[in-house]
Amino acid sequence: MPTTTIDGHEIHVDAEGFMTDPEEWTEVLGKSLAHQIGIELTDEHWRAIRFLRSDFHEQGETATLRRISVVGGIPTKQLFELFPQKPAKKLAYVAGLPKPHGCV
């Protein structure tokens, strides 16, 4: 399994750069991952990230955009504003989770 180093921490990633071990993630690492894709995290970003991580631990898989909107209560339009173009994919990346099923 490939690894990469971010901010001096070696993390396990897949071929697309998504973390494969959610336990390696920290909020500091999340800030670094967001910075790499041009996102400055606000309280609203953290709300989405915390929901996604919590839901992952409960469900065992990364939530889809629809689930984040319906169960997490974060409107799809807002997710596109927070994580432009590919919100589910970018949110999963920053949250240190596997890419959601159905994302290309």
GUVEX-272449 format. One line per field, with one value per residue: residue in three letters; x, y, z of N, C-alpha, C in turn. Coordinates in steps of 0.1 Angstrom, whole numbers, plus 5000, padded with zeros to 4 digits. Example, Ala and Ser with C-alpha at 12.3 -4.5 7.8 and 13.67 -1.06 7.14 Angstrom:
# GUVEX-272449
rest = c(ALA:SER)
n.c1 = c(5132:5128)
n.c2 = c(4943:4978)
n.c3 = c(5078:5071)
ca.c1 = c(5123:5137)
ca.c2 = c(4955:4989)
ca.c3 = c(5078:5071)
c.c1 = c(5132:5129)
c.c2 = c(4967:5000)
c.c3 = c(5078:5079)
# end
This chain:
# GUVEX-272449
rest = c(MET:PRO:THR:THR:THR:ILE:ASP:GLY:HIS:GLU:ILE:HIS:VAL:ASP:ALA:GLU:GLY:PHE:MET:THR:ASP:PRO:GLU:GLU:TRP:THR:GLU:VAL:LEU:GLY:LYS:SER:LEU:ALA:HIS:GLN:ILE:GLY:ILE:GLU:LEU:THR:ASP:GLU:HIS:TRP:ARG:ALA:ILE:ARG:PHE:LEU:ARG:SER:ASP:PHE:HIS:GLU:GLN:GLY:GLU:THR:ALA:THR:LEU:ARG:ARG:ILE:SER:VAL:VAL:GLY:GLY:ILE:PRO:THR:LYS:GLN:LEU:PHE:GLU:LEU:PHE:PRO:GLN:LYS:PRO:ALA:LYS:LYS:LEU:ALA:TYR:VAL:ALA:GLY:LEU:PRO:LYS:PRO:HIS:GLY:CYS:VAL)
n.c1 = c(5008:5006:5024:5025:5040:5029:5032:5052:5042:5038:5015:4990:4979:4956:4958:4948:4953:4937:4932:4938:4936:4916:4922:4946:4942:4941:4929:4947:4961:4939:4935:4959:4955:4932:4943:4961:4943:4934:4915:4903:4896:4865:4841:4818:4828:4841:4819:4807:4828:4831:4806:4808:4829:4819:4796:4809:4822:4799:4785:4804:4812:4820:4799:4775:4769:4742:4734:4748:4735:4708:4708:4729:4720:4730:4727:4728:4736:4750:4772:4784:4793:4811:4829:4840:4830:4835:4821:4816:4838:4860:4854:4856:4883:4896:4886:4899:4890:4880:4873:4839:4815:4806:4817:4836)
n.c2 = c(4988:5022:5050:5084:5115:5140:5171:5161:5137:5103:5088:5064:5058:5055:5048:5071:5090:5092:5088:5057:5047:5057:5063:5075:5101:5136:5167:5187:5176:5174:5202:5206:5189:5202:5227:5219:5215:5239:5250:5269:5262:5267:5272:5260:5242:5225:5215:5199:5181:5168:5156:5138:5121:5111:5097:5079:5062:5051:5039:5025:5032:5057:5085:5094:5123:5128:5116:5131:5155:5149:5133:5146:5172:5193:5214:5206:5226:5243:5225:5224:5250:5251:5230:5232:5221:5191:5181:5158:5142:5159:5166:5141:5135:5156:5150:5126:5101:5072:5075:5082:5057:5055:5079:5094)
n.c3 = c(5000:4991:5005:5017:5026:5047:5061:5077:5086:5079:5059:5049:5016:4988:4952:4942:4961:4983:5018:5034:5059:5082:5109:5110:5105:5115:5128:5123:5101:5084:5078:5064:5042:5030:5024:5004:4982:4978:4997:5023:5056:5072:5099:5089:5070:5088:5102:5082:5077:5102:5104:5083:5090:5115:5105:5089:5107:5119:5098:5082:5057:5033:5032:5007:4986:4986:5010:5029:5026:5032:5057:5072:5071:5056:5030:4995:4977:4994:5000:4975:4974:4996:4989:4960:4927:4929:4954:4972:4968:4973:5000:5013:5008:5023:5048:5053:5045:5026:4991:4982:4972:4938:4930:4905)
ca.c1 = c(5000:5015:5024:5029:5043:5023:5035:5061:5035:5036:5001:4987:4969:4954:4964:4943:4957:4928:4937:4932:4934:4910:4927:4958:4938:4939:4924:4958:4963:4928:4938:4969:4949:4924:4952:4966:4934:4929:4903:4906:4885:4857:4833:4809:4836:4843:4806:4806:4839:4828:4795:4812:4837:4811:4788:4817:4824:4787:4781:4815:4816:4819:4786:4773:4765:4728:4733:4753:4725:4696:4711:4737:4713:4738:4721:4737:4741:4761:4783:4791:4800:4822:4839:4836:4831:4833:4821:4817:4851:4869:4851:4862:4897:4900:4882:4908:4882:4880:4864:4826:4812:4799:4825:4846)
ca.c2 = c(5000:5034:5060:5097:5123:5154:5178:5153:5125:5094:5083:5054:5064:5047:5053:5085:5099:5092:5080:5043:5044:5069:5065:5083:5115:5145:5179:5194:5170:5179:5215:5205:5184:5212:5236:5213:5216:5253:5253:5274:5257:5275:5264:5252:5231:5215:5208:5188:5171:5161:5147:5127:5112:5104:5088:5068:5053:5044:5031:5017:5036:5072:5089:5100:5137:5128:5112:5142:5165:5144:5129:5156:5184:5203:5215:5203:5239:5247:5217:5229:5263:5248:5221:5234:5212:5177:5182:5146:5137:5168:5164:5128:5137:5164:5142:5115:5089:5067:5081:5076:5049:5062:5091:5091)
ca.c3 = c(5000:4990:5016:5014:5038:5047:5073:5084:5090:5069:5059:5038:5006:4976:4940:4939:4971:4994:5029:5035:5073:5088:5122:5108:5103:5126:5123:5117:5088:5075:5074:5053:5030:5025:5018:4991:4972:4977:5005:5037:5063:5081:5108:5081:5065:5099:5104:5072:5079:5114:5101:5074:5098:5124:5098:5084:5118:5122:5086:5077:5044:5032:5028:4994:4987:4990:5025:5036:5026:5039:5071:5078:5071:5049:5017:4984:4972:5003:4999:4963:4977:5005:4982:4946:4916:4933:4969:4980:4966:4981:5014:5017:5008:5035:5061:5055:5043:5012:4981:4982:4961:4928:4926:4895)
c.c1 = c(5009:5014:5028:5032:5037:5026:5043:5055:5034:5022:4999:4976:4967:4960:4960:4946:4948:4934:4930:4930:4929:4916:4940:4955:4937:4934:4935:4961:4951:4930:4949:4963:4940:4932:4958:4956:4927:4917:4908:4894:4878:4849:4823:4816:4837:4830:4804:4816:4835:4816:4800:4820:4829:4802:4796:4819:4811:4783:4791:4818:4814:4806:4786:4769:4750:4726:4738:4742:4713:4698:4719:4731:4721:4733:4732:4743:4752:4773:4791:4798:4813:4833:4836:4839:4828:4832:4822:4831:4861:4867:4857:4877:4902:4897:4890:4901:4884:4870:4850:4823:4804:4806:4835:4858)
c.c2 = c(5012:5043:5073:5105:5137:5160:5169:5140:5116:5088:5073:5060:5053:5054:5067:5095:5100:5083:5067:5039:5056:5073:5074:5098:5123:5158:5188:5189:5174:5193:5215:5200:5194:5223:5232:5214:5230:5257:5258:5270:5267:5266:5255:5240:5220:5208:5196:5177:5162:5151:5135:5117:5104:5093:5076:5058:5045:5035:5022:5021:5051:5075:5096:5115:5137:5125:5124:5153:5161:5141:5140:5169:5196:5203:5213:5216:5244:5238:5220:5242:5260:5240:5221:5223:5197:5177:5169:5141:5145:5167:5152:5129:5145:5157:5130:5102:5084:5075:5074:5068:5057:5075:5086:5100)
c.c3 = c(5000:5002:5010:5027:5037:5061:5082:5089:5078:5070:5047:5029:4995:4964:4937:4950:4983:5005:5030:5050:5080:5102:5121:5107:5116:5120:5117:5103:5079:5070:5062:5040:5023:5017:5005:4980:4971:4986:5019:5045:5073:5090:5100:5074:5076:5103:5095:5074:5091:5112:5093:5082:5108:5117:5092:5095:5121:5110:5080:5062:5043:5026:5014:4996:4992:5005:5033:5037:5034:5054:5078:5079:5065:5034:5006:4979:4981:5002:4986:4966:4986:4998:4968:4937:4920:4948:4976:4979:4974:4996:5020:5018:5021:5048:5063:5054:5029:5004:4982:4970:4951:4923:4915:4896)
# end
